[in-house]
Amino acid sequence: QVQLVESGGGLVQAGESLRLSCAASGNRFRINGMGWYRQAPGKQRELVATISSSGGTNYADSVKGRFTISRDNAKNTVYLQMNSLKPEDTAVYYCNARQALDPKDYWGQGAQVTVSS
């Protein structure tokens, strides 16, 4: 079983920045894709950004140019640098990871990000 522990959420004002971190542990095989998703109240969970083990990235249009995903493979940790935050970025942010030879999606417990206007 892969455990994902997130940190870095909080309350900020519009225009400010936050960085989320997510550390994976308990994996038997290499951690492949990692990513961040978010869910706002009353809405479905949506993709924010993903990053492959080789560093390839993918972003939702709504965060392109403002958010940056990165990872440290030696630490099995993924980061999400969020700049120029907007009130519409308010959501619970979930870390996601997959390991090789395992079809399961693993999820973190969620980190609340609140952006006030």
Secondary structure, 3 states (H helix, E strand, C coil): CCEEEEECCEEEECCCCEEEEEEEECCCCCEEEEEEEEECCCCCCEEEEEECCCCCEEECHHHCCCEEEEEEHHHCEEEEEECCCCHHHCEEEEEEEEECCCCCCEECCCEEEEEEC
